[in-house]
Amino acid sequence: MASRGITSLSNPRLKAAARLRGRRERDRQRLTLIDGVRETARALAGGASIVEAFIADELCDDECRATLRLLEQAGVPIWHLGRDAFAKLAYGDRLDGIIAVANLPLRTLAEMPVGDSPLFAVVEGVEKPGNIGAILRSADGAGVSGLIIAEPGTDLFNPNVIRASVGTIFALPVCVASSGEVLDWLREREIAIVAARLDAMAGYTEADYTGAVAIALGSEARGLSDPWAELATTSVRVPMLGIGDSLNVSATAAILFYEALRQRDGAPR
């Protein structure tokens, strides 16, 4: 295992890692950045393939040092950076001691695990990484079986998605596909679709989430595309009693996921 120091801001390793902030470079190298101690630890626990890690020793607390030991045990090459060099690589003012470079853990729809009565989340056309990250956190917390991104507005392993998910993206099966592919996949597996739509007549508590179900949500600007309305088993809405006409998509997702959890745990409807 290599463990070396970097002090120069023009160091080639540092510059190569910094370029991964751009999607083109992430797509080209099939690598991404993981910002943060907890996120890196969760990536390791989730089996992510970490290529190298950058450590700011003067920013490293006990949690950071524990994660560093895990990286060393996994044989990950470690680069020790001074504060200025680490700040060049870090996002904004997020300076908590570790940034890792990882291979993209991509899978296909065919590789998504389908057990008995799975609960999938499908998100179509959502563009903001923060929303996807927040949806991942709620999906992880509510025991969702996996997340499928249809017609993505951003790359799934954007560092901002990873950070907003607080590393939970590495705990869930996730994949990207077209809406047509996802609909075909769900239909072939007889997975019912509960579609969140502003014009739905039924409230979200009226749907049955207890079998094999996919909860589908669209972007805040456009909602779900027409095929989802046509093929949905049930369309539901979250009531809005104020002047707003809709919630943030991640808030809606959390409400639906936890309603599904309530029903699947056997609580009375």
Secondary structure in CASP SS format (residue, H / E / C, confidence):
PFRMAT SS
TARGET T0000
AUTHOR 0000-0000-0000
METHOD secondary structure of the structure
MODEL  1
M C 1.00
A C 1.00
S E 1.00
R E 1.00
G E 1.00
I E 1.00
T C 1.00
S C 1.00
L C 1.00
S C 1.00
N C 1.00
P H 1.00
R H 1.00
L H 1.00
K H 1.00
A H 1.00
A H 1.00
A H 1.00
R H 1.00
L H 1.00
R H 1.00
G C 1.00
R H 1.00
R H 1.00
E H 1.00
R H 1.00
D H 1.00
R H 1.00
Q H 1.00
R C 1.00
L E 1.00
T E 1.00
L E 1.00
I E 1.00
D E 1.00
G C 1.00
V H 1.00
R H 1.00
E H 1.00
T H 1.00
A H 1.00
R H 1.00
A H 1.00
L H 1.00
A H 1.00
G C 1.00
G C 1.00
A C 1.00
S C 1.00
I E 1.00
V E 1.00
E E 1.00
A E 1.00
F E 1.00
I E 1.00
A E 1.00
D H 1.00
E H 1.00
L H 1.00
C C 1.00
D C 1.00
D H 1.00
E H 1.00
C H 1.00
R H 1.00
A H 1.00
T H 1.00
L H 1.00
R H 1.00
L H 1.00
L H 1.00
E H 1.00
Q H 1.00
A C 1.00
G C 1.00
V C 1.00
P C 1.00
I E 1.00
W E 1.00
H E 1.00
L E 1.00
G C 1.00
R H 1.00
D H 1.00
A H 1.00
F H 1.00
A H 1.00
K H 1.00
L H 1.00
A C 1.00
Y C 1.00
G C 1.00
D C 1.00
R C 1.00
L C 1.00
D C 1.00
G C 1.00
I E 1.00
I E 1.00
A E 1.00
V E 1.00
A E 1.00
N E 1.00
L C 1.00
P C 1.00
L C 1.00
R C 1.00
T C 1.00
L H 1.00
A H 1.00
E H 1.00
M C 1.00
P C 1.00
V C 1.00
G C 1.00
D C 1.00
S C 1.00
P C 1.00
L E 1.00
F E 1.00
A E 1.00
V E 1.00
V E 1.00
E E 1.00
G C 1.00
V C 1.00
E C 1.00
K C 1.00
P H 1.00
G H 1.00
N H 1.00
I H 1.00
G H 1.00
A H 1.00
I H 1.00
L H 1.00
R H 1.00
S H 1.00
A H 1.00
D H 1.00
G H 1.00
A C 1.00
G C 1.00
V C 1.00
S C 1.00
G E 1.00
L E 1.00
I E 1.00
I E 1.00
A E 1.00
E C 1.00
P C 1.00
G C 1.00
T C 1.00
D C 1.00
L C 1.00
F C 1.00
N C 1.00
P H 1.00
N H 1.00
V H 1.00
I H 1.00
R H 1.00
A H 1.00
S C 1.00
V C 1.00
G C 1.00
T H 1.00
I H 1.00
F H 1.00
A C 1.00
L C 1.00
P C 1.00
V E 1.00
C E 1.00
V E 1.00
A E 1.00
S C 1.00
S H 1.00
G H 1.00
E H 1.00
V H 1.00
L H 1.00
D H 1.00
W H 1.00
L H 1.00
R H 1.00
E H 1.00
R C 1.00
E C 1.00
I C 1.00
A E 1.00
I E 1.00
V E 1.00
A E 1.00
A E 1.00
R C 1.00
L C 1.00
D C 1.00
A C 1.00
M C 1.00
A E 1.00
G E 1.00
Y H 1.00
T H 1.00
E H 1.00
A C 1.00
D C 1.00
Y C 1.00
T C 1.00
G C 1.00
A C 1.00
V E 1.00
A E 1.00
I E 1.00
A E 1.00
L E 1.00
G E 1.00
S E 1.00
E C 1.00
A C 1.00
R C 1.00
G E 1.00
L C 1.00
S C 1.00
D H 1.00
P H 1.00
W H 1.00
A H 1.00
E H 1.00
L H 1.00
A C 1.00
T C 1.00
T E 1.00
S E 1.00
V E 1.00
R E 1.00
V C 1.00
P C 1.00
M C 1.00
L C 1.00
G C 1.00
I C 1.00
G C 1.00
D C 1.00
S C 1.00
L C 1.00
N C 1.00
V H 1.00
S H 1.00
A H 1.00
T H 1.00
A H 1.00
A H 1.00
I H 1.00
L H 1.00
F H 1.00
Y H 1.00
E H 1.00
A H 1.00
L H 1.00
R H 1.00
Q H 1.00
R H 1.00
D C 1.00
G C 1.00
A C 1.00
P C 1.00
R C 1.00
END
